Amino acid sequence: MNSDVALFWMREAVTVAITVGAPLLGVALAVGLLVSLFQAVTSIQEMTLSYIPKMLAIALVLLLLAPWMLQLLTDFTAQAFSFIPNVSR
């Protein structure tokens, strides 16, 4: 296996990881900003207030997007395993 093939598979792995993680991080960021805005408007300075909404939002996104995420990870794994016989020393 030459360096081009190794770079291709590393790039694919990073792309899949970002694609799977981006919705979760995006929702956590949006909910965190909304809770921070709510705290600033109401002058509530409770540090733990943002954890529960974030956890609920991430759980909801996982519930909705888990089949898609699992399919994406399964497809990548199947492609990687199917490539193994083509690797020459």
BELRA-V664824 format. One record per helix or strand. SS is the DSSP state (H for helix, E for strand). FROM is the first residue (numbers start at 0). TO is the last residue. If there is no record, write none. Layout:
SS;FROM;TO
SS;FROM;TO
This chain:
H;2;41
H;48;85
